[in-house]
Amino acid sequence: MTTKIIVINRALVKLGEERLMSETDNNKASRTIEAIYDGLLESLLRDYRWAFAIKRTKLAALSDAPAYGYSTQYQLPADFLRMDEVLNSVLMEVWSYSGERLSTAPWQMEGRKILTDIEAPLHLRYGAKVTDPSQWDSSFAEAFACLLAYEMCESITQSSTKKQAAAQDFDTAIKAARAASAIERPRIKQQETSWLTSRL
């Protein structure tokens, strides 16, 4: 089972550094990792539709309506990172991550809320902030370890050669992780457009 300390030590090994005994070790490596870990994880989770981080939920409308422009607002989940799909109460697709609007029902994200005229419940599929490494795909864990190694290389090793090698490791690992995640999701049906049909 993957743990946070396993991921951290994997990154340190890539740089030829000593492993940590625990996350609370009081040394330069530990302090560097503490400063960058959460932000890097959130960024990497948001950057791609990782299969293990996709969630679905039904949102109840908030009691107070928006000040103007829309009739209803919904609170985004606490672990929300990225929008994938919005559906109305009868599961008619309003929008998907492809960016194509599929009906005329409008919505708008403002802060941590969705403003819309869609009646409750609002069905939402989204990318979540999954902080427990035991829930990650193994290829994602490897890619994240490579990213950690790259980001802390300058501070810990002062070696441009090691940083370049870490960048190459991350590039290879992220491609493999994205390929593995894509296999676990069905292909997205492309809508026909005038450009597409003209090419047939």
Protein Blocks (a to p, Z undefined) as FASTA:
>chain_A
ZZfklmmmmmmmmnopacdfbfkbccfklmmmmmmmmmmmmmmmmmpccfklpccddddd
dfbdcfbhpabdcdddfklcbdfbdcdfkopafbdfkopafbfbdcddehjbccdfbdcd
dddddddddfblklpcfklmmmmmmmmmmmmmmmmnopaklmmmmmmmmmmmmmmmmmmm
mmmpccddddddfklmmmZZ
